[in-house]
Amino acid sequence: MITVDFGKRLKELRREAGISQEKFALKIGMDRTYYASVEAGRRNIGLENIKKIADGFEISLSELFKGVGVCNEKK
């Protein structure tokens, strides 16, 4: 599912940045429990919040979605 892939990508970026969920959510002005549910792939997040996350990581939207939704199955 794309929500799970997106959440994994966020977790990867956050860990690379060396920041906790709580600190990152505070940085971008988002509730920690909401952000945690996005990172866990349980929430279908809106575009404005996606932009907040990209800005928080200081990356473009295309970089934020790098590898998300890519099918790795062989046909």
Order of alpha helices (4+ residues) and beta strands (2+ residues): alpha-alpha-alpha-alpha-alpha
